[in-house]
Amino acid sequence: MNLFLLAINPVAIRIGTSDTALEVRWYGILIALGIVLGYIIVQREMLKRGMHPDFLTDMLIWAIPISIISARIYYVIFTWDYYRDHPGQIIQIWNGGIAIHGALIGAVITAIIFTRKRGVSFWKVADITAPGLLIGQIIGRWGNFMNQEAHGGPVSESFKENTIIPDWIMNQMTIEGVTYHPTFLYESMWNVVGLILILIIRRVLKMKRGEIFLFYVIWYSIGRFFIEGMRTDSLYVIGSLRAAQLVSVAGVIIGITIWLYRRYVMKVNENYEDGQK
């Protein structure tokens, strides 16, 4: 029997009753939760690998705000037709409009610069932080669930009758009487599998330095390419060419190329385990 539930309010806390009332949205809470949990997991691994206790905190002081800014810049670039006529809204990030690919690009650039200044291997840090990135994405996607966004097209009656997805998820994906594919869930679950695989291969296989991070890039890009094709709120480059799919293809190609180049041309000798106390 289907269980009917009211749609979840995207606002978790509201202080005041006027139009200027302070609102704390579930989206922000879940993003913050993802960052905190990712930090805890990554910090433990960094200490195991002999990293300075303050290294991760110092890096995140730069990486988090830069990632938010770059996520916004990415979104604005691909929706420039709108923001060109509404320039005053470019900084209004509280009204929505950020992109995970932009955040990842900002985070990687920040990490490259930060590790170079600290005299630490970027690839070592990237390998250690890969599970934390996935944890943040796994939890953060549920912010889209709360906002009833990042969904796919309408589901068929056959899908509704045969799905194993819980009713409370499908109910939240029912908007104005139409039920949509919960693509946020598909991506979150894809990342869960990726996280499990990374935790396994870094213990079982002799991964060269950098290969765990490159596995993350390739894995996430493959899943995002196909899931993006289902979404109805994609950013577009030209015509029907979706920006996220283009970036995903680039991620797979670049990830595989760097992996092969580092292993067979550079003949990197350092393993993931190197540096462990």
FIFI-260116 format. One line per field, with one value per residue: residue number from 0; residue in three letters; x negated, y negated, z negated of N, C-alpha, C in turn. Coordinates in steps of 0.2 Angstrom, whole numbers. Example, Ala and Ser with C-alpha at 12.3 -4.5 7.8 and 13.67 -1.06 7.14 Angstrom:
2
lumtor = (0/1);
lovex = (ALA/SER);
neast = (-66/-64);
nnorth = (28/11);
nup = (-39/-35);
caeast = (-62/-68);
canorth = (22/5);
caup = (-39/-36);
ceast = (-66/-64);
cnorth = (16/0);
cup = (-39/-39);
end
This chain:
277
lumtor = (0/1/2/3/4/5/6/7/8/9/10/11/12/13/14/15/16/17/18/19/20/21/22/23/24/25/26/27/28/29/30/31/32/33/34/35/36/37/38/39/40/41/42/43/44/45/46/47/48/49/50/51/52/53/54/55/56/57/58/59/60/61/62/63/64/65/66/67/68/69/70/71/72/73/74/75/76/77/78/79/80/81/82/83/84/85/86/87/88/89/90/91/92/93/94/95/96/97/98/99/100/101/102/103/104/105/106/107/108/109/110/111/112/113/114/115/116/117/118/119/120/121/122/123/124/125/126/127/128/129/130/131/132/133/134/135/136/137/138/139/140/141/142/143/144/145/146/147/148/149/150/151/152/153/154/155/156/157/158/159/160/161/162/163/164/165/166/167/168/169/170/171/172/173/174/175/176/177/178/179/180/181/182/183/184/185/186/187/188/189/190/191/192/193/194/195/196/197/198/199/200/201/202/203/204/205/206/207/208/209/210/211/212/213/214/215/216/217/218/219/220/221/222/223/224/225/226/227/228/229/230/231/232/233/234/235/236/237/238/239/240/241/242/243/244/245/246/247/248/249/250/251/252/253/254/255/256/257/258/259/260/261/262/263/264/265/266/267/268/269/270/271/272/273/274/275/276);
lovex = (MET/ASN/LEU/PHE/LEU/LEU/ALA/ILE/ASN/PRO/VAL/ALA/ILE/ARG/ILE/GLY/THR/SER/ASP/THR/ALA/LEU/GLU/VAL/ARG/TRP/TYR/GLY/ILE/LEU/ILE/ALA/LEU/GLY/ILE/VAL/LEU/GLY/TYR/ILE/ILE/VAL/GLN/ARG/GLU/MET/LEU/LYS/ARG/GLY/MET/HIS/PRO/ASP/PHE/LEU/THR/ASP/MET/LEU/ILE/TRP/ALA/ILE/PRO/ILE/SER/ILE/ILE/SER/ALA/ARG/ILE/TYR/TYR/VAL/ILE/PHE/THR/TRP/ASP/TYR/TYR/ARG/ASP/HIS/PRO/GLY/GLN/ILE/ILE/GLN/ILE/TRP/ASN/GLY/GLY/ILE/ALA/ILE/HIS/GLY/ALA/LEU/ILE/GLY/ALA/VAL/ILE/THR/ALA/ILE/ILE/PHE/THR/ARG/LYS/ARG/GLY/VAL/SER/PHE/TRP/LYS/VAL/ALA/ASP/ILE/THR/ALA/PRO/GLY/LEU/LEU/ILE/GLY/GLN/ILE/ILE/GLY/ARG/TRP/GLY/ASN/PHE/MET/ASN/GLN/GLU/ALA/HIS/GLY/GLY/PRO/VAL/SER/GLU/SER/PHE/LYS/GLU/ASN/THR/ILE/ILE/PRO/ASP/TRP/ILE/MET/ASN/GLN/MET/THR/ILE/GLU/GLY/VAL/THR/TYR/HIS/PRO/THR/PHE/LEU/TYR/GLU/SER/MET/TRP/ASN/VAL/VAL/GLY/LEU/ILE/LEU/ILE/LEU/ILE/ILE/ARG/ARG/VAL/LEU/LYS/MET/LYS/ARG/GLY/GLU/ILE/PHE/LEU/PHE/TYR/VAL/ILE/TRP/TYR/SER/ILE/GLY/ARG/PHE/PHE/ILE/GLU/GLY/MET/ARG/THR/ASP/SER/LEU/TYR/VAL/ILE/GLY/SER/LEU/ARG/ALA/ALA/GLN/LEU/VAL/SER/VAL/ALA/GLY/VAL/ILE/ILE/GLY/ILE/THR/ILE/TRP/LEU/TYR/ARG/ARG/TYR/VAL/MET/LYS/VAL/ASN/GLU/ASN/TYR/GLU/ASP/GLY/GLN/LYS);
neast = (-4/-3/-11/-5/-13/-15/-24/-41/-46/-57/-64/-72/-73/-65/-67/-57/-44/-42/-45/-59/-63/-75/-80/-85/-90/-87/-95/-107/-111/-113/-123/-133/-134/-139/-152/-157/-157/-165/-177/-180/-183/-193/-203/-207/-213/-223/-231/-235/-243/-254/-253/-253/-244/-236/-235/-225/-214/-219/-220/-207/-201/-204/-200/-186/-178/-183/-179/-165/-163/-168/-159/-148/-152/-154/-141/-134/-141/-136/-123/-122/-114/-103/-109/-116/-107/-102/-112/-114/-110/-119/-128/-119/-119/-112/-99/-100/-108/-121/-135/-141/-152/-159/-163/-171/-182/-187/-191/-201/-211/-214/-219/-231/-238/-240/-246/-258/-264/-266/-275/-271/-266/-254/-247/-247/-239/-227/-223/-220/-210/-200/-189/-182/-177/-168/-159/-154/-147/-138/-130/-126/-118/-106/-101/-96/-85/-77/-74/-67/-72/-84/-80/-74/-65/-47/-40/-35/-19/-21/-34/-31/-23/-32/-43/-56/-60/-57/-41/-41/-51/-48/-36/-41/-46/-36/-28/-16/-7/-14/-25/-42/-58/-70/-83/-93/-95/-99/-112/-118/-118/-126/-138/-139/-143/-155/-162/-163/-170/-182/-187/-189/-199/-210/-215/-217/-223/-238/-240/-246/-253/-241/-232/-220/-213/-212/-204/-192/-189/-186/-176/-166/-163/-159/-146/-140/-138/-128/-118/-115/-110/-97/-91/-81/-85/-97/-112/-117/-129/-130/-115/-108/-118/-124/-132/-137/-138/-148/-159/-160/-164/-176/-182/-183/-192/-203/-206/-210/-220/-230/-232/-237/-249/-256/-259/-265/-273/-279/-282/-279/-284/-280/-268/-251/-251/-263/-271/-265/-264);
nnorth = (6/-11/-24/-40/-55/-72/-84/-88/-102/-114/-123/-122/-129/-144/-160/-173/-182/-190/-196/-197/-188/-177/-162/-145/-133/-116/-112/-119/-114/-101/-101/-106/-96/-86/-91/-91/-78/-72/-79/-73/-60/-61/-68/-58/-49/-56/-58/-45/-43/-51/-65/-83/-88/-100/-102/-99/-107/-120/-120/-118/-130/-139/-131/-129/-141/-146/-135/-137/-149/-147/-137/-145/-154/-145/-141/-153/-157/-147/-151/-163/-171/-174/-181/-191/-201/-203/-207/-211/-200/-191/-189/-184/-171/-164/-163/-151/-141/-134/-124/-108/-103/-115/-118/-107/-109/-122/-117/-108/-116/-125/-115/-111/-123/-125/-114/-114/-126/-122/-112/-98/-83/-84/-74/-64/-70/-72/-58/-54/-63/-59/-50/-58/-68/-61/-57/-70/-73/-63/-65/-79/-78/-75/-87/-92/-84/-88/-101/-98/-97/-95/-83/-70/-67/-64/-49/-33/-25/-11/-11/-17/-7/4/0/0/-10/-19/-25/-38/-45/-45/-52/-65/-68/-70/-83/-95/-86/-77/-64/-63/-56/-52/-58/-63/-54/-43/-47/-49/-36/-30/-36/-31/-18/-20/-25/-14/-5/-12/-12/1/4/-3/3/16/17/13/-2/-15/-31/-44/-37/-33/-45/-48/-37/-40/-52/-47/-37/-45/-54/-45/-40/-52/-57/-49/-50/-63/-65/-61/-72/-87/-99/-104/-112/-121/-120/-123/-123/-107/-102/-96/-104/-97/-84/-86/-90/-79/-69/-74/-73/-59/-56/-64/-59/-45/-46/-53/-44/-33/-39/-43/-30/-22/-30/-40/-32/-31/-27/-28/-22/-21/-18/-23/-34/-31/-31);
nup = (0/4/-4/-9/-10/-16/-6/-10/-19/-12/-20/-35/-47/-52/-56/-62/-54/-44/-26/-27/-35/-43/-36/-37/-27/-22/-13/-14/-27/-25/-15/-24/-33/-25/-22/-35/-39/-29/-32/-44/-41/-31/-39/-48/-40/-35/-46/-48/-38/-40/-39/-44/-58/-56/-43/-34/-39/-37/-23/-19/-24/-14/-3/-4/-3/9/18/17/23/36/40/41/51/62/64/67/79/88/88/94/102/95/83/89/91/79/69/56/48/49/38/29/21/12/17/24/37/40/46/45/53/55/42/39/48/43/31/34/41/30/21/28/29/15/10/17/11/-2/0/2/9/21/27/17/7/14/16/3/0/8/4/-5/3/11/0/-4/8/9/-2/0/11/6/2/14/15/4/9/20/33/47/53/64/79/81/73/79/78/76/70/58/52/51/45/32/25/10/4/-2/4/18/16/13/24/32/40/41/45/54/55/54/60/48/49/42/32/39/43/30/25/34/31/18/21/28/17/8/17/18/5/3/14/11/0/4/17/25/27/37/32/34/41/35/33/47/51/44/51/64/61/55/66/76/71/69/82/88/79/80/92/90/83/81/79/84/87/102/116/130/140/138/131/116/103/91/96/106/98/91/100/103/91/90/101/98/85/88/97/89/79/86/92/80/74/84/92/84/74/60/44/31/19/13/0/-5/-16/-27/-45);
caeast = (0/-7/-10/-5/-16/-16/-31/-45/-47/-65/-66/-72/-72/-63/-66/-54/-38/-41/-49/-66/-65/-80/-79/-90/-87/-89/-101/-113/-112/-116/-130/-138/-135/-143/-158/-160/-159/-170/-183/-182/-186/-199/-208/-209/-217/-229/-235/-238/-248/-259/-252/-252/-237/-233/-236/-218/-210/-222/-218/-199/-200/-204/-196/-178/-175/-184/-174/-158/-163/-169/-153/-143/-155/-152/-133/-133/-144/-132/-116/-124/-109/-99/-112/-118/-101/-101/-119/-113/-108/-125/-131/-114/-120/-107/-93/-101/-112/-128/-136/-146/-158/-163/-166/-177/-187/-190/-194/-207/-215/-216/-224/-237/-242/-241/-251/-265/-267/-268/-280/-268/-263/-247/-243/-246/-233/-221/-221/-218/-204/-195/-183/-179/-174/-162/-155/-151/-143/-133/-125/-124/-113/-100/-99/-92/-79/-73/-72/-63/-76/-89/-76/-73/-58/-41/-41/-29/-15/-25/-39/-28/-20/-37/-49/-58/-61/-52/-36/-43/-56/-44/-31/-44/-48/-29/-27/-10/-4/-18/-31/-48/-64/-74/-90/-98/-96/-103/-119/-120/-119/-132/-144/-140/-146/-161/-166/-165/-176/-189/-189/-192/-205/-216/-217/-218/-227/-244/-238/-251/-251/-237/-227/-214/-210/-210/-198/-186/-187/-183/-170/-160/-162/-155/-140/-136/-137/-122/-112/-114/-105/-90/-89/-77/-87/-104/-115/-119/-134/-127/-110/-106/-124/-124/-138/-140/-140/-154/-164/-161/-168/-183/-185/-185/-198/-209/-208/-213/-226/-235/-233/-242/-255/-260/-261/-269/-278/-283/-284/-278/-285/-276/-262/-246/-253/-269/-270/-261/-268);
canorth = (0/-17/-29/-47/-60/-79/-86/-91/-109/-115/-127/-119/-134/-151/-165/-179/-181/-195/-194/-197/-183/-172/-155/-140/-128/-109/-111/-121/-110/-94/-102/-107/-90/-82/-94/-89/-70/-71/-81/-68/-54/-62/-69/-52/-45/-60/-57/-39/-44/-55/-72/-87/-88/-106/-103/-99/-113/-125/-119/-119/-137/-142/-127/-129/-147/-146/-131/-140/-155/-144/-134/-150/-156/-140/-141/-160/-156/-143/-154/-170/-174/-177/-185/-197/-205/-203/-207/-212/-194/-186/-187/-181/-164/-162/-161/-145/-142/-132/-118/-103/-103/-121/-117/-103/-113/-126/-113/-105/-121/-127/-110/-111/-128/-125/-108/-117/-130/-118/-107/-92/-80/-85/-67/-61/-73/-70/-52/-54/-67/-57/-47/-64/-72/-57/-58/-76/-73/-58/-69/-85/-77/-75/-94/-93/-80/-93/-107/-95/-99/-90/-77/-69/-68/-61/-42/-30/-21/-5/-12/-18/-1/9/-3/2/-16/-20/-30/-45/-48/-46/-57/-71/-69/-72/-90/-97/-80/-74/-61/-63/-52/-55/-57/-65/-47/-39/-50/-48/-29/-29/-38/-26/-12/-22/-26/-7/-3/-16/-10/8/5/-6/8/23/16/9/-8/-20/-38/-48/-33/-33/-51/-47/-33/-45/-57/-43/-34/-50/-56/-40/-40/-59/-58/-45/-53/-70/-64/-61/-78/-92/-106/-104/-118/-119/-124/-125/-119/-102/-99/-98/-106/-92/-79/-88/-90/-72/-66/-77/-70/-52/-56/-66/-54/-39/-48/-55/-38/-29/-43/-42/-23/-19/-35/-43/-26/-33/-22/-29/-19/-25/-17/-27/-39/-29/-30);
caup = (0/5/-10/-6/-15/-13/-4/-15/-18/-11/-25/-41/-52/-50/-62/-60/-50/-38/-20/-28/-40/-42/-34/-37/-23/-23/-8/-17/-33/-22/-13/-29/-36/-21/-23/-42/-39/-25/-35/-49/-38/-28/-44/-51/-35/-34/-52/-47/-32/-43/-38/-49/-60/-54/-36/-31/-41/-34/-16/-19/-25/-7/3/-4/0/17/21/17/28/42/42/43/57/67/65/70/86/92/89/95/106/90/79/93/90/71/66/48/45/49/31/24/21/7/21/28/43/40/49/42/57/54/35/40/52/39/25/37/42/23/18/32/26/8/8/19/7/-8/1/1/15/23/28/10/4/18/15/-4/-1/13/1/-8/9/12/-6/-3/14/7/-7/3/16/3/2/20/13/0/13/26/39/49/55/71/82/78/73/81/73/75/66/51/50/50/42/26/21/5/6/-4/9/24/15/13/32/35/40/45/47/58/52/58/59/43/52/36/28/43/42/23/24/38/27/13/24/29/11/6/21/16/-2/5/18/7/-5/7/23/24/31/37/30/38/45/31/35/54/51/42/56/69/59/55/73/80/68/70/89/90/75/82/98/88/79/84/77/86/90/109/119/137/142/134/128/109/100/87/100/109/93/89/105/103/85/91/105/95/80/90/100/84/76/90/92/74/73/90/95/78/70/53/39/24/18/9/-7/-6/-21/-33/-51);
ceast = (-4/-5/-10/-8/-16/-23/-35/-47/-55/-68/-66/-70/-70/-63/-63/-48/-37/-45/-56/-68/-71/-78/-85/-87/-90/-95/-107/-116/-116/-122/-135/-139/-140/-151/-161/-162/-164/-177/-185/-185/-192/-205/-211/-214/-223/-234/-239/-244/-254/-259/-251/-245/-233/-232/-229/-214/-213/-220/-211/-197/-200/-200/-189/-176/-177/-180/-167/-158/-164/-163/-148/-146/-153/-145/-132/-135/-139/-125/-117/-118/-104/-103/-115/-113/-100/-108/-119/-112/-114/-128/-125/-113/-114/-100/-94/-105/-120/-129/-142/-153/-162/-166/-172/-183/-191/-193/-201/-212/-218/-221/-230/-241/-244/-247/-258/-268/-269/-273/-277/-265/-256/-243/-242/-240/-227/-219/-218/-211/-198/-188/-179/-175/-167/-157/-151/-146/-137/-127/-122/-118/-106/-97/-94/-85/-74/-70/-68/-66/-81/-86/-76/-66/-53/-42/-35/-25/-18/-30/-36/-26/-26/-43/-50/-60/-56/-47/-38/-47/-52/-39/-35/-46/-41/-28/-21/-7/-8/-24/-37/-54/-68/-81/-95/-99/-100/-111/-122/-122/-125/-138/-145/-144/-154/-165/-168/-170/-182/-191/-192/-198/-211/-219/-220/-223/-233/-243/-244/-248/-247/-231/-220/-210/-207/-204/-192/-184/-183/-177/-164/-158/-157/-147/-136/-134/-130/-116/-110/-109/-98/-87/-85/-80/-95/-106/-118/-124/-132/-121/-108/-112/-125/-131/-141/-142/-147/-160/-165/-165/-175/-186/-187/-192/-204/-211/-212/-220/-232/-237/-239/-249/-259/-263/-266/-274/-283/-286/-284/-279/-281/-269/-257/-249/-259/-268/-267/-266/-269);
cnorth = (-6/-21/-36/-51/-67/-80/-90/-98/-110/-119/-123/-123/-141/-155/-172/-177/-185/-192/-194/-192/-179/-165/-151/-134/-121/-108/-113/-117/-103/-95/-103/-100/-85/-84/-91/-82/-69/-73/-76/-62/-55/-64/-63/-49/-49/-59/-50/-39/-49/-63/-76/-88/-94/-107/-103/-105/-119/-125/-121/-127/-141/-138/-128/-135/-148/-141/-133/-145/-152/-140/-139/-153/-152/-141/-148/-160/-153/-146/-161/-174/-177/-182/-191/-202/-207/-203/-208/-205/-189/-184/-184/-174/-160/-160/-155/-147/-141/-126/-114/-103/-109/-121/-113/-106/-118/-123/-111/-110/-124/-122/-110/-117/-128/-120/-111/-121/-127/-113/-99/-89/-81/-78/-63/-64/-72/-63/-51/-57/-64/-54/-53/-68/-68/-57/-65/-76/-68/-62/-75/-84/-77/-82/-95/-89/-85/-99/-104/-97/-93/-83/-76/-70/-64/-53/-39/-26/-14/-6/-13/-11/4/6/0/-4/-18/-26/-37/-48/-50/-52/-64/-73/-70/-79/-92/-91/-75/-71/-60/-58/-55/-54/-59/-58/-43/-41/-48/-41/-27/-31/-34/-20/-14/-23/-19/-4/-6/-13/-3/8/2/-2/14/22/12/3/-13/-27/-42/-44/-32/-39/-51/-42/-36/-49/-53/-40/-39/-53/-52/-40/-47/-60/-55/-48/-60/-70/-63/-67/-83/-99/-107/-111/-116/-123/-127/-120/-114/-99/-101/-99/-100/-86/-80/-87/-83/-68/-68/-74/-63/-52/-58/-61/-48/-41/-50/-48/-34/-32/-42/-35/-21/-24/-37/-37/-28/-27/-22/-26/-23/-24/-21/-33/-37/-28/-23);
cup = (0/-1/-7/-12/-12/-11/-9/-13/-17/-16/-32/-47/-50/-56/-60/-56/-44/-32/-22/-34/-38/-41/-34/-33/-24/-18/-11/-23/-30/-19/-18/-33/-32/-22/-30/-42/-35/-28/-41/-46/-35/-33/-47/-47/-35/-40/-51/-42/-34/-41/-44/-51/-58/-47/-33/-33/-37/-26/-15/-20/-18/-2/2/-1/7/21/22/23/35/45/44/50/63/69/69/78/90/92/90/98/101/86/82/92/83/68/58/45/45/42/26/24/17/11/25/34/42/43/46/46/56/47/35/43/47/33/28/38/35/20/22/29/19/6/11/14/0/-6/1/8/16/23/22/7/7/17/8/-4/4/9/-2/-3/10/6/-5/3/12/3/-4/8/13/2/8/19/9/4/19/32/41/51/62/74/79/78/76/76/71/70/59/48/48/46/35/22/16/7/4/0/15/22/15/20/36/35/44/48/52/55/57/56/53/44/46/32/32/42/35/22/28/35/21/15/25/22/8/10/19/9/-1/8/15/2/-2/13/21/29/31/35/35/41/41/33/42/55/49/48/62/67/59/62/77/78/70/78/91/86/78/88/96/85/84/83/79/88/97/112/125/138/137/130/121/107/96/90/103/104/91/94/105/96/86/95/102/89/82/93/94/80/80/91/86/73/78/93/89/74/63/49/33/24/14/2/-9/-11/-27/-39/-53);
end
